[in-house]
Amino acid sequence: MLNVSNSNVCVEVAVFSPLAGSFTYRWPGCLGEPLTGIRVQVPFGKGSRFGVILGEAKPLADIKLKSVWDRLDEKPLFDSFRTHWLERVGRYYLARPGELWSSALGWGGQDDIRRFKCIDRQQLADVYPDLATLFRTRGAITLKLMLQRSGQTIGLRYAIAKACGEGLLEEVYPDPLWRKLDIVLAAAPEPTAFQQQAITSIIANLQKFQPFLLFGRTGSGKTEVYLRAAEQVIEAGGQVLVLVPEIGLTPLWLSRLKQRFRRVGIWHSAMTAKERFTVREYLHETDILIGTRSALFLPLSNLKMIVVDEEHDISFKQQDGMAYSARDMAVLLAQELDIPIVLGSATPSLESWRQVQAGHYQRLNLPHRVVAETVPIRSDVIDMRHVEGPVSDALFSALKQTLASGEQSILFLNRRGYAPALQCTACGDVPECPDCAMRLTLHRRAGQLRCHSCGLRRRTPKTCESCGEAAFLPLGEGIEKLDEWLAEHIPEVRFAQFDRDI
């Protein structure tokens, strides 16, 4: 597509890989001026990878260097504040450059679904003849199809970007959800005295970095405090980021936010590529964004407040790739942008509690429920050591009483599958994961043994691999076994199973 010839300019690239250090490439003059922070495509091994330019490098006269293949961005995706924030994060977590930037720019992937339309094929052919041959109809086509038709990728993305800048191509965007719906906002409830105190404290510090720990029991109205403060930020033209620990919490939060704000965005790993692309393209118009930890990296251009709900939750810790705590990184980002951050929890983490005691965080209290309790909560502890099966007599009786009264019950069991382990009664052997050395969990319905750490799956063996006997015994109880027990002992009950496996 472009003549990518060698030049005397070299760049240092953080290639998106778990390898330590960065790599030096020659920069072709046909790709314009190299800018720190833009994404590039480079040859790597027998294939190619994407990466980010860290800066210019000194030419190496004695070493033959490969050249950058393509340029993905006209300008850096992160401003100087976020770039400095990432540098601090990298030093704190001792992160490899490739892993750091891969995590930070993971939201920018899946560009193959971008769609482009040719304005005038003849004008395009006069300037970019190779590019014009890719448009065979007047309709818009995806970047993926353009890559397939071109037979190569060298310089294609940069040529497309230049053609768009010159008005020869037009990128077609899907409309965001708020443009398709007639949104009717609901009136905000009147805050309690304690809620108003917390709201006032947050609003008084909207122009500077100030961490708050909003400490309130479940039902005390922490969400209303977030929303009231967010209203002030949005009225002043700012944007708000709300981080939640689990994907399962986003629908509830989304329904709340849509009742109070018009332009609401959502971000999590279960979204489709098209949904993510739409959020990215209209990020500058979004008033409030709700998402899991990866939403922290989205470059909201006018971010003025961050909220971390359930800040104690371990799900804010990323374990794969670059390990980090999204809560701690959010505090660091708020400091870098000089904006307030609100950490909410009914059971704060010891780290946040220590920051309050040291005077670094301001504590806001919500000691009472918004709606007073009308039904006393009772907890009974049952000794299960001599109980056969997953349900005790006391729980079985309580389930029958609840069923007879026409009410509903929820049973929580923190074990997926049928049984946590499978043991051979002849020799005592328990199948383990060869990579993690953890016991494999029996999933009887799927006929598999699964490792809940690395995801390994294998068929359930009929005979023991150690002794050859067919004498397996499931150890312990999982959700599938509880489901089976309910169907046998309370056949008239209508129940549903809800866990990650379904």
C-alpha positions, 0 to 999 in steps of 0.5 A: 500500500505504501513504500515502506523503505528504510530511513535513518530515524529509529524508534523504540517500540513496546511490543504487545508481548510479555517479553521484557524490554522494548525493541528498536525499529527503523521508521519509514518516512512515508508514515509521517512523523513518529510520535510517542504514544501512537500505536504501530504494527511491526514485524515480530518473529515470523509474523507481526504484532502491535505496539506503542512508540516509546520514543526515538532511538539512536540508529544502530550502524552495525545491526540490520533493523526491521522497519515499522509496517504500519501506523494506527494512530494520527495522534497519541491515544493518551494525554500527558497526564495519563501517560505519566500515570502509566509510567508511575503504574509501571514503576510501582508494579514492575510491569514489562512495557509491552504488558503495561501498554497492552493492558492500557490500550486493550480497549483500542483493539478489534479495529477490524470492524471499523467501516469506511465508505468511499466518497468519490472512487475516481478521486480516491483512485487519483491519489491512492489507486491501490486503496480505490481497488478495494471499494467495489460497490458504493456501500461501506466495507469493514477494515477486515474486508479491506485487509483481505482484499489488499492481500497485505497490511503494510501501510494500509491503516495509515493510508486509510487515515490519510484518505479520511483526513483528506475527505476521500473516505468517510468512516461510518459509525453506529449511533449510541444507545441514547440517540435511539431512545426517548429517555425520560428522567426520574426525579431524585429522592430527598436525601437524608441528613447523613446523605446530605452531609456526604454530598456536601463534602464531596461537592466542596472538593470537586476542583482538587484531588481528595479521596473519600471513603464512603462508609455505610451499611447495606441500604444506607443510600451510598448510591444516591450520594454518588448520583447527587455528586455526579449531577453536580459534575455533569452540570459543570460539563465534566464526566464521571467514571463509576467502577464496579467489581463484577459484570453482574452489577452493571445491569442494575447500575445501568438502570439506575443511571438511565433514570437520572442521566441521558448519556450513559456508557457501559464497559465490560469484557462481555460486550460485543466488539460492535458495542465496545466500538460504539462506546469508544467512538462516542466517549467524548459525548458520554456524561457518566461511564459505568464499567469494570476494572478495564474501564479505568483505561478509557481516555475520558477527555474531561474526567472530573470524578471517579467512584469505586463502588464496593472498593474492598472487593477482590475482583478489582485485582487483575491477575492475568498479564500485568497484575494490578489493583484497579482501586489503587490505580484509580486513586493514582489517576485521580491524583494525576488529574487532580480530581476527587475519588469516592471509595464506597463500602459497607466493609472497607478494606484494611488499606483504605481504613489505614489511609483514613486513620493516617489522614490521607482519606476523608471518611464519610459516614452513613450509619443508618438505612434509608428505609428502616428494617421491618423484619429481624434478620436471624442467623443459625449456624449448623454443624454439618460434620454428621450430616449426609448430603448437602442440606441439613434437616434444619435447612430442609425444614425451612425450605419446606416452610418457605415453599408452603407459604408461597415465598422464595428461597435463595441457596448460596454455595461457593462450589461450582460443578458436582464435586470439588474432587474425584477420588479412587477408593482403591488406591486413593489417587485424586486427579490433578491439573498437570499445570496447576497441581490443583484438584480437578473439579467434577462437572458431571453434566458435561462429563468433564474434569475441570481446573478452575484455575487455568481452565483445563478440561478433560473427559471424566475417566472411567478407570483410575489412571494409577491403578486401573480400577473403576472405583471413583467416588465424588468428594464433597458437594457442588452446585450440581449435586445440590441441584440434584438433591433438590429435584429428588427431595422436593420434586414439587419445587421450581428451582433454577441454577445460576452460576458461571457455568451457565 
